[in-house]
Amino acid sequence: MFARTDTEESPWFVVDADDKRSARLNVIAHLLSTVPYSDVPRPELEIPHRPEASGYHRPPRETQRLVPDHAATLSR
């Protein structure tokens, strides 16, 4: 498949994925390197003061669909 479909117009890239973490970082770095980027000057922003919160009550957790806390199961 690679021999017939890997062309200059639409190249294939192979990721060495023996180390999954490194493979992900390499893919992200490669994708970002293919996007032309130039620094854009931005104006200085003036952020107004945040008003005091009033009248908000969080709804009960039982009424919401929560994403499972997978990070809590990981060991450090």
PDB file of N, H, CA, C and O in Angstrom:
ATOM      1  N   MET A   1       0.825  -1.182   0.000  1.00  0.00           N
ATOM      2  CA  MET A   1       0.000   0.000   0.000  1.00  0.00           C
ATOM      3  C   MET A   1       0.878   1.257   0.000  1.00  0.00           C
ATOM      4  O   MET A   1       0.622   2.193  -0.757  1.00  0.00           O
ATOM      5  N   PHE A   2       1.915   1.276   0.853  1.00  0.00           N
ATOM      6  H   PHE A   2       2.122   0.515   1.468  1.00  0.00           H
ATOM      7  CA  PHE A   2       2.775   2.448   0.916  1.00  0.00           C
ATOM      8  C   PHE A   2       3.475   2.707  -0.416  1.00  0.00           C
ATOM      9  O   PHE A   2       3.589   3.853  -0.852  1.00  0.00           O
ATOM     10  N   ALA A   3       3.936   1.646  -1.053  1.00  0.00           N
ATOM     11  H   ALA A   3       3.843   0.715  -0.699  1.00  0.00           H
ATOM     12  CA  ALA A   3       4.686   1.799  -2.299  1.00  0.00           C
ATOM     13  C   ALA A   3       3.854   2.481  -3.375  1.00  0.00           C
ATOM     14  O   ALA A   3       4.395   3.227  -4.191  1.00  0.00           O
ATOM     15  N   ARG A   4       2.546   2.236  -3.390  1.00  0.00           N
ATOM     16  H   ARG A   4       2.107   1.630  -2.727  1.00  0.00           H
ATOM     17  CA  ARG A   4       1.686   2.786  -4.432  1.00  0.00           C
ATOM     18  C   ARG A   4       1.041   4.118  -4.048  1.00  0.00           C
ATOM     19  O   ARG A   4       0.722   4.919  -4.927  1.00  0.00           O
ATOM     20  N   THR A   5       0.846   4.366  -2.767  1.00  0.00           N
ATOM     21  H   THR A   5       1.105   3.716  -2.053  1.00  0.00           H
ATOM     22  CA  THR A   5       0.085   5.556  -2.364  1.00  0.00           C
ATOM     23  C   THR A   5       0.929   6.656  -1.737  1.00  0.00           C
ATOM     24  O   THR A   5       0.433   7.766  -1.539  1.00  0.00           O
ATOM     25  N   ASP A   6       2.188   6.381  -1.418  1.00  0.00           N
ATOM     26  H   ASP A   6       2.591   5.480  -1.579  1.00  0.00           H
ATOM     27  CA  ASP A   6       3.051   7.411  -0.832  1.00  0.00           C
ATOM     28  C   ASP A   6       3.606   8.269  -1.963  1.00  0.00           C
ATOM     29  O   ASP A   6       4.569   7.884  -2.627  1.00  0.00           O
ATOM     30  N   THR A   7       2.996   9.430  -2.178  1.00  0.00           N
ATOM     31  H   THR A   7       2.214   9.742  -1.638  1.00  0.00           H
ATOM     32  CA  THR A   7       3.409  10.323  -3.264  1.00  0.00           C
ATOM     33  C   THR A   7       3.818  11.666  -2.688  1.00  0.00           C
ATOM     34  O   THR A   7       3.596  11.932  -1.507  1.00  0.00           O
ATOM     35  N   GLU A   8       4.412  12.512  -3.512  1.00  0.00           N
ATOM     36  H   GLU A   8       4.592  12.296  -4.472  1.00  0.00           H
ATOM     37  CA  GLU A   8       4.792  13.850  -3.075  1.00  0.00           C
ATOM     38  C   GLU A   8       3.575  14.689  -2.722  1.00  0.00           C
ATOM     39  O   GLU A   8       3.629  15.509  -1.806  1.00  0.00           O
ATOM     40  N   GLU A   9       2.471  14.485  -3.448  1.00  0.00           N
ATOM     41  H   GLU A   9       2.427  13.818  -4.192  1.00  0.00           H
ATOM     42  CA  GLU A   9       1.258  15.265  -3.198  1.00  0.00           C
ATOM     43  C   GLU A   9       0.554  14.843  -1.909  1.00  0.00           C
ATOM     44  O   GLU A   9      -0.059  15.669  -1.233  1.00  0.00           O
ATOM     45  N   SER A  10       0.644  13.558  -1.573  1.00  0.00           N
ATOM     46  H   SER A  10       1.142  12.887  -2.122  1.00  0.00           H
ATOM     47  CA  SER A  10      -0.011  13.061  -0.353  1.00  0.00           C
ATOM     48  C   SER A  10       0.890  12.016   0.308  1.00  0.00           C
ATOM     49  O   SER A  10       0.695  10.812   0.141  1.00  0.00           O
ATOM     50  N   PRO A  11       1.883  12.503   1.063  1.00  0.00           N
ATOM     51  CA  PRO A  11       2.846  11.576   1.671  1.00  0.00           C
ATOM     52  C   PRO A  11       2.291  10.851   2.893  1.00  0.00           C
ATOM     53  O   PRO A  11       1.441  11.373   3.614  1.00  0.00           O
ATOM     54  N   TRP A  12       2.788   9.652   3.105  1.00  0.00           N
ATOM     55  H   TRP A  12       3.479   9.229   2.520  1.00  0.00           H
ATOM     56  CA  TRP A  12       2.498   8.886   4.313  1.00  0.00           C
ATOM     57  C   TRP A  12       3.659   9.100   5.277  1.00  0.00           C
ATOM     58  O   TRP A  12       4.811   9.208   4.858  1.00  0.00           O
ATOM     59  N   PHE A  13       3.354   9.161   6.557  1.00  0.00           N
ATOM     60  H   PHE A  13       2.418   9.074   6.898  1.00  0.00           H
ATOM     61  CA  PHE A  13       4.382   9.243   7.580  1.00  0.00           C
ATOM     62  C   PHE A  13       4.166   8.093   8.550  1.00  0.00           C
ATOM     63  O   PHE A  13       3.037   7.821   8.956  1.00  0.00           O
ATOM     64  N   VAL A  14       5.241   7.424   8.917  1.00  0.00           N
ATOM     65  H   VAL A  14       6.158   7.645   8.587  1.00  0.00           H
ATOM     66  CA  VAL A  14       5.176   6.282   9.820  1.00  0.00           C
ATOM     67  C   VAL A  14       5.713   6.714  11.173  1.00  0.00           C
ATOM     68  O   VAL A  14       6.747   7.376  11.257  1.00  0.00           O
ATOM     69  N   VAL A  15       5.012   6.341  12.224  1.00  0.00           N
ATOM     70  H   VAL A  15       4.172   5.803  12.156  1.00  0.00           H
ATOM     71  CA  VAL A  15       5.418   6.695  13.587  1.00  0.00           C
ATOM     72  C   VAL A  15       5.980   5.467  14.270  1.00  0.00           C
ATOM     73  O   VAL A  15       5.310   4.437  14.358  1.00  0.00           O
ATOM     74  N   ASP A  16       7.202   5.569  14.752  1.00  0.00           N
ATOM     75  H   ASP A  16       7.746   6.405  14.680  1.00  0.00           H
ATOM     76  CA  ASP A  16       7.791   4.495  15.542  1.00  0.00           C
ATOM     77  C   ASP A  16       7.138   4.543  16.912  1.00  0.00           C
ATOM     78  O   ASP A  16       7.402   5.452  17.699  1.00  0.00           O
ATOM     79  N   ALA A  17       6.285   3.564  17.199  1.00  0.00           N
ATOM     80  H   ALA A  17       6.070   2.826  16.559  1.00  0.00           H
ATOM     81  CA  ALA A  17       5.448   3.635  18.394  1.00  0.00           C
ATOM     82  C   ALA A  17       5.801   2.581  19.438  1.00  0.00           C
ATOM     83  O   ALA A  17       4.917   2.088  20.139  1.00  0.00           O
ATOM     84  N   ASP A  18       7.074   2.232  19.550  1.00  0.00           N
ATOM     85  H   ASP A  18       7.792   2.633  18.981  1.00  0.00           H
ATOM     86  CA  ASP A  18       7.463   1.298  20.607  1.00  0.00           C
ATOM     87  C   ASP A  18       7.229   1.926  21.981  1.00  0.00           C
ATOM     88  O   ASP A  18       6.825   1.244  22.923  1.00  0.00           O
ATOM     89  N   ASP A  19       7.482   3.204  22.083  1.00  0.00           N
ATOM     90  H   ASP A  19       7.810   3.758  21.318  1.00  0.00           H
ATOM     91  CA  ASP A  19       7.214   3.964  23.303  1.00  0.00           C
ATOM     92  C   ASP A  19       6.037   4.893  22.988  1.00  0.00           C
ATOM     93  O   ASP A  19       6.201   5.894  22.289  1.00  0.00           O
ATOM     94  N   LYS A  20       4.864   4.561  23.501  1.00  0.00           N
ATOM     95  H   LYS A  20       4.731   3.749  24.068  1.00  0.00           H
ATOM     96  CA  LYS A  20       3.633   5.279  23.132  1.00  0.00           C
ATOM     97  C   LYS A  20       3.682   6.756  23.497  1.00  0.00           C
ATOM     98  O   LYS A  20       3.209   7.595  22.731  1.00  0.00           O
ATOM     99  N   ARG A  21       4.237   7.083  24.636  1.00  0.00           N
ATOM    100  H   ARG A  21       4.622   6.401  25.259  1.00  0.00           H
ATOM    101  CA  ARG A  21       4.293   8.487  25.052  1.00  0.00           C
ATOM    102  C   ARG A  21       5.158   9.290  24.084  1.00  0.00           C
ATOM    103  O   ARG A  21       4.772  10.376  23.649  1.00  0.00           O
ATOM    104  N   SER A  22       6.320   8.754  23.753  1.00  0.00           N
ATOM    105  H   SER A  22       6.633   7.872  24.106  1.00  0.00           H
ATOM    106  CA  SER A  22       7.195   9.438  22.807  1.00  0.00           C
ATOM    107  C   SER A  22       6.547   9.521  21.436  1.00  0.00           C
ATOM    108  O   SER A  22       6.690  10.526  20.740  1.00  0.00           O
ATOM    109  N   ALA A  23       5.839   8.478  21.045  1.00  0.00           N
ATOM    110  H   ALA A  23       5.723   7.661  21.610  1.00  0.00           H
ATOM    111  CA  ALA A  23       5.173   8.482  19.743  1.00  0.00           C
ATOM    112  C   ALA A  23       4.143   9.599  19.673  1.00  0.00           C
ATOM    113  O   ALA A  23       4.068  10.305  18.668  1.00  0.00           O
ATOM    114  N   ARG A  24       3.351   9.767  20.720  1.00  0.00           N
ATOM    115  H   ARG A  24       3.411   9.193  21.537  1.00  0.00           H
ATOM    116  CA  ARG A  24       2.348  10.839  20.735  1.00  0.00           C
ATOM    117  C   ARG A  24       3.009  12.209  20.634  1.00  0.00           C
ATOM    118  O   ARG A  24       2.576  13.063  19.861  1.00  0.00           O
ATOM    119  N   LEU A  25       4.060  12.408  21.422  1.00  0.00           N
ATOM    120  H   LEU A  25       4.412  11.714  22.051  1.00  0.00           H
ATOM    121  CA  LEU A  25       4.766  13.694  21.377  1.00  0.00           C
ATOM    122  C   LEU A  25       5.387  13.940  20.003  1.00  0.00           C
ATOM    123  O   LEU A  25       5.374  15.066  19.505  1.00  0.00           O
ATOM    124  N   ASN A  26       5.932  12.886  19.390  1.00  0.00           N
ATOM    125  H   ASN A  26       5.943  11.972  19.794  1.00  0.00           H
ATOM    126  CA  ASN A  26       6.529  13.030  18.066  1.00  0.00           C
ATOM    127  C   ASN A  26       5.478  13.386  17.024  1.00  0.00           C
ATOM    128  O   ASN A  26       5.735  14.205  16.142  1.00  0.00           O
ATOM    129  N   VAL A  27       4.300  12.779  17.114  1.00  0.00           N
ATOM    130  H   VAL A  27       4.092  12.113  17.830  1.00  0.00           H
ATOM    131  CA  VAL A  27       3.226  13.080  16.159  1.00  0.00           C
ATOM    132  C   VAL A  27       2.771  14.526  16.329  1.00  0.00           C
ATOM    133  O   VAL A  27       2.597  15.239  15.340  1.00  0.00           O
ATOM    134  N   ILE A  28       2.578  14.962  17.564  1.00  0.00           N
ATOM    135  H   ILE A  28       2.719  14.383  18.367  1.00  0.00           H
ATOM    136  CA  ILE A  28       2.152  16.339  17.815  1.00  0.00           C
ATOM    137  C   ILE A  28       3.193  17.316  17.281  1.00  0.00           C
ATOM    138  O   ILE A  28       2.844  18.298  16.626  1.00  0.00           O
ATOM    139  N   ALA A  29       4.469  17.053  17.556  1.00  0.00           N
ATOM    140  H   ALA A  29       4.753  16.255  18.088  1.00  0.00           H
ATOM    141  CA  ALA A  29       5.534  17.936  17.081  1.00  0.00           C
ATOM    142  C   ALA A  29       5.579  17.963  15.558  1.00  0.00           C
ATOM    143  O   ALA A  29       5.773  19.020  14.957  1.00  0.00           O
ATOM    144  N   HIS A  30       5.400  16.794  14.932  1.00  0.00           N
ATOM    145  H   HIS A  30       5.242  15.936  15.421  1.00  0.00           H
ATOM    146  CA  HIS A  30       5.420  16.736  13.467  1.00  0.00           C
ATOM    147  C   HIS A  30       4.246  17.513  12.877  1.00  0.00           C
ATOM    148  O   HIS A  30       4.422  18.283  11.933  1.00  0.00           O
ATOM    149  N   LEU A  31       3.053  17.314  13.427  1.00  0.00           N
ATOM    150  H   LEU A  31       2.910  16.688  14.193  1.00  0.00           H
ATOM    151  CA  LEU A  31       1.887  18.025  12.906  1.00  0.00           C
ATOM    152  C   LEU A  31       2.052  19.537  13.049  1.00  0.00           C
ATOM    153  O   LEU A  31       1.726  20.292  12.134  1.00  0.00           O
ATOM    154  N   LEU A  32       2.555  19.970  14.192  1.00  0.00           N
ATOM    155  H   LEU A  32       2.820  19.357  14.936  1.00  0.00           H
ATOM    156  CA  LEU A  32       2.765  21.408  14.391  1.00  0.00           C
ATOM    157  C   LEU A  32       3.837  21.952  13.450  1.00  0.00           C
ATOM    158  O   LEU A  32       3.769  23.109  13.034  1.00  0.00           O
ATOM    159  N   SER A  33       4.830  21.122  13.112  1.00  0.00           N
ATOM    160  H   SER A  33       4.886  20.183  13.449  1.00  0.00           H
ATOM    161  CA  SER A  33       5.887  21.596  12.216  1.00  0.00           C
ATOM    162  C   SER A  33       5.393  21.758  10.782  1.00  0.00           C
ATOM    163  O   SER A  33       6.032  22.452   9.991  1.00  0.00           O
ATOM    164  N   THR A  34       4.283  21.140  10.435  1.00  0.00           N
ATOM    165  H   THR A  34       3.764  20.576  11.078  1.00  0.00           H
ATOM    166  CA  THR A  34       3.761  21.259   9.071  1.00  0.00           C
ATOM    167  C   THR A  34       2.847  22.464   8.896  1.00  0.00           C
ATOM    168  O   THR A  34       2.472  22.797   7.772  1.00  0.00           O
ATOM    169  N   VAL A  35       2.486  23.119   9.993  1.00  0.00           N
ATOM    170  H   VAL A  35       2.791  22.849  10.906  1.00  0.00           H
ATOM    171  CA  VAL A  35       1.612  24.289   9.928  1.00  0.00           C
ATOM    172  C   VAL A  35       2.474  25.539   9.922  1.00  0.00           C
ATOM    173  O   VAL A  35       3.256  25.756  10.847  1.00  0.00           O
ATOM    174  N   PRO A  36       2.338  26.372   8.877  1.00  0.00           N
ATOM    175  CA  PRO A  36       3.130  27.604   8.871  1.00  0.00           C
ATOM    176  C   PRO A  36       2.698  28.519  10.015  1.00  0.00           C
ATOM    177  O   PRO A  36       1.507  28.725  10.249  1.00  0.00           O
ATOM    178  N   TYR A  37       3.668  29.051  10.707  1.00  0.00           N
ATOM    179  H   TYR A  37       4.635  28.884  10.516  1.00  0.00           H
ATOM    180  CA  TYR A  37       3.369  29.877  11.873  1.00  0.00           C
ATOM    181  C   TYR A  37       4.255  31.104  11.875  1.00  0.00           C
ATOM    182  O   TYR A  37       5.453  31.020  11.602  1.00  0.00           O
ATOM    183  N   SER A  38       3.674  32.219  12.177  1.00  0.00           N
ATOM    184  H   SER A  38       2.702  32.288  12.399  1.00  0.00           H
ATOM    185  CA  SER A  38       4.449  33.423  12.423  1.00  0.00           C
ATOM    186  C   SER A  38       3.820  34.135  13.609  1.00  0.00           C
ATOM    187  O   SER A  38       2.604  34.107  13.797  1.00  0.00           O
ATOM    188  N   ASP A  39       4.658  34.765  14.394  1.00  0.00           N
ATOM    189  H   ASP A  39       5.646  34.787  14.241  1.00  0.00           H
ATOM    190  CA  ASP A  39       4.176  35.437  15.594  1.00  0.00           C
ATOM    191  C   ASP A  39       3.290  36.622  15.201  1.00  0.00           C
ATOM    192  O   ASP A  39       3.654  37.420  14.337  1.00  0.00           O
ATOM    193  N   VAL A  40       2.146  36.724  15.833  1.00  0.00           N
ATOM    194  H   VAL A  40       1.850  36.076  16.535  1.00  0.00           H
ATOM    195  CA  VAL A  40       1.202  37.803  15.547  1.00  0.00           C
ATOM    196  C   VAL A  40       1.214  38.779  16.718  1.00  0.00           C
ATOM    197  O   VAL A  40       0.931  38.386  17.850  1.00  0.00           O
ATOM    198  N   PRO A  41       1.538  40.040  16.464  1.00  0.00           N
ATOM    199  CA  PRO A  41       1.516  40.998  17.571  1.00  0.00           C
ATOM    200  C   PRO A  41       0.076  41.220  18.044  1.00  0.00           C
ATOM    201  O   PRO A  41      -0.838  41.407  17.240  1.00  0.00           O
ATOM    202  N   ARG A  42      -0.094  41.195  19.332  1.00  0.00           N
ATOM    203  H   ARG A  42       0.649  41.043  19.985  1.00  0.00           H
ATOM    204  CA  ARG A  42      -1.428  41.357  19.898  1.00  0.00           C
ATOM    205  C   ARG A  42      -1.462  42.585  20.784  1.00  0.00           C
ATOM    206  O   ARG A  42      -0.484  42.892  21.465  1.00  0.00           O
ATOM    207  N   PRO A  43      -2.585  43.291  20.776  1.00  0.00           N
ATOM    208  CA  PRO A  43      -2.686  44.465  21.649  1.00  0.00           C
ATOM    209  C   PRO A  43      -2.789  44.042  23.112  1.00  0.00           C
ATOM    210  O   PRO A  43      -3.248  42.945  23.429  1.00  0.00           O
ATOM    211  N   GLU A  44      -2.358  44.925  23.982  1.00  0.00           N
ATOM    212  H   GLU A  44      -1.985  45.817  23.724  1.00  0.00           H
ATOM    213  CA  GLU A  44      -2.456  44.677  25.420  1.00  0.00           C
ATOM    214  C   GLU A  44      -3.932  44.685  25.816  1.00  0.00           C
ATOM    215  O   GLU A  44      -4.669  45.607  25.467  1.00  0.00           O
ATOM    216  N   LEU A  45      -4.353  43.667  26.537  1.00  0.00           N
ATOM    217  H   LEU A  45      -3.755  42.917  26.821  1.00  0.00           H
ATOM    218  CA  LEU A  45      -5.748  43.570  26.955  1.00  0.00           C
ATOM    219  C   LEU A  45      -5.941  44.166  28.340  1.00  0.00           C
ATOM    220  O   LEU A  45      -5.081  44.047  29.213  1.00  0.00           O
ATOM    221  N   GLU A  46      -7.060  44.795  28.519  1.00  0.00           N
ATOM    222  H   GLU A  46      -7.759  44.892  27.810  1.00  0.00           H
ATOM    223  CA  GLU A  46      -7.420  45.311  29.821  1.00  0.00           C
ATOM    224  C   GLU A  46      -8.618  44.504  30.308  1.00  0.00           C
ATOM    225  O   GLU A  46      -9.708  44.590  29.743  1.00  0.00           O
ATOM    226  N   ILE A  47      -8.408  43.730  31.347  1.00  0.00           N
ATOM    227  H   ILE A  47      -7.522  43.660  31.807  1.00  0.00           H
ATOM    228  CA  ILE A  47      -9.451  42.860  31.856  1.00  0.00           C
ATOM    229  C   ILE A  47     -10.174  43.570  32.993  1.00  0.00           C
ATOM    230  O   ILE A  47      -9.541  43.999  33.957  1.00  0.00           O
ATOM    231  N   PRO A  48     -11.500  43.699  32.888  1.00  0.00           N
ATOM    232  CA  PRO A  48     -12.239  44.383  33.955  1.00  0.00           C
ATOM    233  C   PRO A  48     -12.307  43.517  35.212  1.00  0.00           C
ATOM    234  O   PRO A  48     -12.094  42.305  35.157  1.00  0.00           O
ATOM    235  N   HIS A  49     -12.606  44.155  36.346  1.00  0.00           N
ATOM    236  H   HIS A  49     -12.779  45.139  36.390  1.00  0.00           H
ATOM    237  CA  HIS A  49     -12.757  43.420  37.590  1.00  0.00           C
ATOM    238  C   HIS A  49     -13.968  42.504  37.500  1.00  0.00           C
ATOM    239  O   HIS A  49     -14.990  42.848  36.906  1.00  0.00           O
ATOM    240  N   ARG A  50     -13.829  41.348  38.095  1.00  0.00           N
ATOM    241  H   ARG A  50     -12.999  41.068  38.578  1.00  0.00           H
ATOM    242  CA  ARG A  50     -14.908  40.370  38.082  1.00  0.00           C
ATOM    243  C   ARG A  50     -15.957  40.761  39.121  1.00  0.00           C
ATOM    244  O   ARG A  50     -15.614  41.046  40.268  1.00  0.00           O
ATOM    245  N   PRO A  51     -17.231  40.776  38.728  1.00  0.00           N
ATOM    246  CA  PRO A  51     -18.263  41.136  39.708  1.00  0.00           C
ATOM    247  C   PRO A  51     -18.460  40.011  40.731  1.00  0.00           C
ATOM    248  O   PRO A  51     -18.176  38.845  40.455  1.00  0.00           O
ATOM    249  N   GLU A  52     -18.938  40.377  41.886  1.00  0.00           N
ATOM    250  H   GLU A  52     -19.169  41.324  42.111  1.00  0.00           H
ATOM    251  CA  GLU A  52     -19.209  39.398  42.937  1.00  0.00           C
ATOM    252  C   GLU A  52     -20.327  38.458  42.495  1.00  0.00           C
ATOM    253  O   GLU A  52     -21.297  38.885  41.869  1.00  0.00           O
ATOM    254  N   ALA A  53     -20.187  37.187  42.824  1.00  0.00           N
ATOM    255  H   ALA A  53     -19.400  36.839  43.333  1.00  0.00           H
ATOM    256  CA  ALA A  53     -21.207  36.193  42.475  1.00  0.00           C
ATOM    257  C   ALA A  53     -22.423  36.372  43.372  1.00  0.00           C
ATOM    258  O   ALA A  53     -22.302  36.646  44.565  1.00  0.00           O
ATOM    259  N   SER A  54     -23.595  36.210  42.771  1.00  0.00           N
ATOM    260  H   SER A  54     -23.693  35.987  41.801  1.00  0.00           H
ATOM    261  CA  SER A  54     -24.805  36.317  43.583  1.00  0.00           C
ATOM    262  C   SER A  54     -25.902  35.447  42.975  1.00  0.00           C
ATOM    263  O   SER A  54     -26.122  35.469  41.764  1.00  0.00           O
ATOM    264  N   GLY A  55     -26.581  34.691  43.815  1.00  0.00           N
ATOM    265  H   GLY A  55     -26.403  34.674  44.799  1.00  0.00           H
ATOM    266  CA  GLY A  55     -27.754  33.956  43.389  1.00  0.00           C
ATOM    267  C   GLY A  55     -27.505  32.632  42.685  1.00  0.00           C
ATOM    268  O   GLY A  55     -28.467  31.995  42.257  1.00  0.00           O
ATOM    269  N   TYR A  56     -26.243  32.180  42.540  1.00  0.00           N
ATOM    270  H   TYR A  56     -25.460  32.698  42.887  1.00  0.00           H
ATOM    271  CA  TYR A  56     -26.001  30.916  41.850  1.00  0.00           C
ATOM    272  C   TYR A  56     -25.965  29.779  42.856  1.00  0.00           C
ATOM    273  O   TYR A  56     -25.294  29.866  43.884  1.00  0.00           O
ATOM    274  N   HIS A  57     -26.688  28.721  42.553  1.00  0.00           N
ATOM    275  H   HIS A  57     -27.233  28.651  41.717  1.00  0.00           H
ATOM    276  CA  HIS A  57     -26.644  27.494  43.343  1.00  0.00           C
ATOM    277  C   HIS A  57     -26.382  26.346  42.390  1.00  0.00           C
ATOM    278  O   HIS A  57     -27.123  26.141  41.428  1.00  0.00           O
ATOM    279  N   ARG A  58     -25.315  25.591  42.662  1.00  0.00           N
ATOM    280  H   ARG A  58     -24.713  25.757  43.443  1.00  0.00           H
ATOM    281  CA  ARG A  58     -24.965  24.472  41.790  1.00  0.00           C
ATOM    282  C   ARG A  58     -26.058  23.410  41.869  1.00  0.00           C
ATOM    283  O   ARG A  58     -26.531  23.094  42.960  1.00  0.00           O
ATOM    284  N   PRO A  59     -26.472  22.845  40.709  1.00  0.00           N
ATOM    285  CA  PRO A  59     -27.483  21.791  40.736  1.00  0.00           C
ATOM    286  C   PRO A  59     -26.916  20.518  41.368  1.00  0.00           C
ATOM    287  O   PRO A  59     -25.699  20.334  41.398  1.00  0.00           O
ATOM    288  N   PRO A  60     -27.779  19.647  41.867  1.00  0.00           N
ATOM    289  CA  PRO A  60     -27.284  18.410  42.490  1.00  0.00           C
ATOM    290  C   PRO A  60     -26.488  17.564  41.493  1.00  0.00           C
ATOM    291  O   PRO A  60     -26.834  17.498  40.313  1.00  0.00           O
ATOM    292  N   ARG A  61     -25.427  16.924  41.968  1.00  0.00           N
ATOM    293  H   ARG A  61     -25.146  16.978  42.926  1.00  0.00           H
ATOM    294  CA  ARG A  61     -24.585  16.104  41.101  1.00  0.00           C
ATOM    295  C   ARG A  61     -25.356  14.939  40.488  1.00  0.00           C
ATOM    296  O   ARG A  61     -25.008  14.473  39.402  1.00  0.00           O
ATOM    297  N   GLU A  62     -26.386  14.468  41.161  1.00  0.00           N
ATOM    298  H   GLU A  62     -26.668  14.846  42.043  1.00  0.00           H
ATOM    299  CA  GLU A  62     -27.166  13.334  40.651  1.00  0.00           C
ATOM    300  C   GLU A  62     -27.877  13.673  39.348  1.00  0.00           C
ATOM    301  O   GLU A  62     -28.240  12.769  38.595  1.00  0.00           O
ATOM    302  N   THR A  63     -28.081  14.950  39.070  1.00  0.00           N
ATOM    303  H   THR A  63     -27.786  15.684  39.681  1.00  0.00           H
ATOM    304  CA  THR A  63     -28.794  15.353  37.859  1.00  0.00           C
ATOM    305  C   THR A  63     -27.846  15.601  36.688  1.00  0.00           C
ATOM    306  O   THR A  63     -28.287  15.986  35.606  1.00  0.00           O
ATOM    307  N   GLN A  64     -26.531  15.380  36.899  1.00  0.00           N
ATOM    308  H   GLN A  64     -26.172  15.067  37.778  1.00  0.00           H
ATOM    309  CA  GLN A  64     -25.548  15.659  35.858  1.00  0.00           C
ATOM    310  C   GLN A  64     -24.822  14.385  35.449  1.00  0.00           C
ATOM    311  O   GLN A  64     -24.694  13.450  36.239  1.00  0.00           O
ATOM    312  N   ARG A  65     -24.352  14.358  34.216  1.00  0.00           N
ATOM    313  H   ARG A  65     -24.457  15.118  33.574  1.00  0.00           H
ATOM    314  CA  ARG A  65     -23.543  13.245  33.726  1.00  0.00           C
ATOM    315  C   ARG A  65     -22.081  13.630  33.891  1.00  0.00           C
ATOM    316  O   ARG A  65     -21.594  14.541  33.222  1.00  0.00           O
ATOM    317  N   LEU A  66     -21.393  12.948  34.769  1.00  0.00           N
ATOM    318  H   LEU A  66     -21.788  12.207  35.313  1.00  0.00           H
ATOM    319  CA  LEU A  66     -20.003  13.269  35.056  1.00  0.00           C
ATOM    320  C   LEU A  66     -19.070  12.326  34.301  1.00  0.00           C
ATOM    321  O   LEU A  66     -19.363  11.142  34.134  1.00  0.00           O
ATOM    322  N   VAL A  67     -17.964  12.864  33.858  1.00  0.00           N
ATOM    323  H   VAL A  67     -17.727  13.826  33.994  1.00  0.00           H
ATOM    324  CA  VAL A  67     -16.922  12.043  33.261  1.00  0.00           C
ATOM    325  C   VAL A  67     -16.252  11.277  34.390  1.00  0.00           C
ATOM    326  O   VAL A  67     -15.938  11.872  35.421  1.00  0.00           O
ATOM    327  N   PRO A  68     -16.020   9.968  34.232  1.00  0.00           N
ATOM    328  CA  PRO A  68     -15.350   9.201  35.289  1.00  0.00           C
ATOM    329  C   PRO A  68     -13.974   9.778  35.591  1.00  0.00           C
ATOM    330  O   PRO A  68     -13.261  10.214  34.687  1.00  0.00           O
ATOM    331  N   ASP A  69     -13.609   9.778  36.868  1.00  0.00           N
ATOM    332  H   ASP A  69     -14.189   9.424  37.602  1.00  0.00           H
ATOM    333  CA  ASP A  69     -12.322  10.338  37.301  1.00  0.00           C
ATOM    334  C   ASP A  69     -11.234   9.280  37.128  1.00  0.00           C
ATOM    335  O   ASP A  69     -10.803   8.649  38.093  1.00  0.00           O
ATOM    336  N   HIS A  70     -10.807   9.101  35.900  1.00  0.00           N
ATOM    337  H   HIS A  70     -11.158   9.614  35.116  1.00  0.00           H
ATOM    338  CA  HIS A  70      -9.788   8.101  35.591  1.00  0.00           C
ATOM    339  C   HIS A  70      -8.430   8.506  36.170  1.00  0.00           C
ATOM    340  O   HIS A  70      -7.646   7.647  36.573  1.00  0.00           O
ATOM    341  N   ALA A  71      -8.157   9.796  36.210  1.00  0.00           N
ATOM    342  H   ALA A  71      -8.794  10.494  35.882  1.00  0.00           H
ATOM    343  CA  ALA A  71      -6.854  10.276  36.711  1.00  0.00           C
ATOM    344  C   ALA A  71      -6.644   9.893  38.167  1.00  0.00           C
ATOM    345  O   ALA A  71      -5.501   9.717  38.590  1.00  0.00           O
ATOM    346  N   ALA A  72      -7.704   9.761  38.939  1.00  0.00           N
ATOM    347  H   ALA A  72      -8.632   9.904  38.595  1.00  0.00           H
ATOM    348  CA  ALA A  72      -7.561   9.395  40.340  1.00  0.00           C
ATOM    349  C   ALA A  72      -7.083   7.962  40.513  1.00  0.00           C
ATOM    350  O   ALA A  72      -6.551   7.605  41.564  1.00  0.00           O
ATOM    351  N   THR A  73      -7.268   7.142  39.490  1.00  0.00           N
ATOM    352  H   THR A  73      -7.700   7.432  38.635  1.00  0.00           H
ATOM    353  CA  THR A  73      -6.851   5.737  39.583  1.00  0.00           C
ATOM    354  C   THR A  73      -5.395   5.533  39.192  1.00  0.00           C
ATOM    355  O   THR A  73      -4.853   4.446  39.386  1.00  0.00           O
ATOM    356  N   LEU A  74      -4.752   6.563  38.645  1.00  0.00           N
ATOM    357  H   LEU A  74      -5.193   7.447  38.488  1.00  0.00           H
ATOM    358  CA  LEU A  74      -3.362   6.432  38.202  1.00  0.00           C
ATOM    359  C   LEU A  74      -2.417   6.583  39.369  1.00  0.00           C
ATOM    360  O   LEU A  74      -2.649   7.390  40.270  1.00  0.00           O
ATOM    361  N   SER A  75      -1.351   5.806  39.352  1.00  0.00           N
ATOM    362  H   SER A  75      -1.163   5.150  38.620  1.00  0.00           H
ATOM    363  CA  SER A  75      -0.349   5.941  40.425  1.00  0.00           C
ATOM    364  C   SER A  75       0.712   6.929  39.970  1.00  0.00           C
ATOM    365  O   SER A  75       0.998   7.045  38.779  1.00  0.00           O
ATOM    366  N   ARG A  76       1.281   7.625  40.910  1.00  0.00           N
ATOM    367  H   ARG A  76       1.049   7.531  41.878  1.00  0.00           H
ATOM    368  CA  ARG A  76       2.323   8.602  40.584  1.00  0.00           C
ATOM    369  C   ARG A  76       3.655   8.118  41.012  1.00  0.00           C
ATOM    370  O   ARG A  76       4.655   8.810  40.819  1.00  0.00           O
TER     371      ARG A  76
END
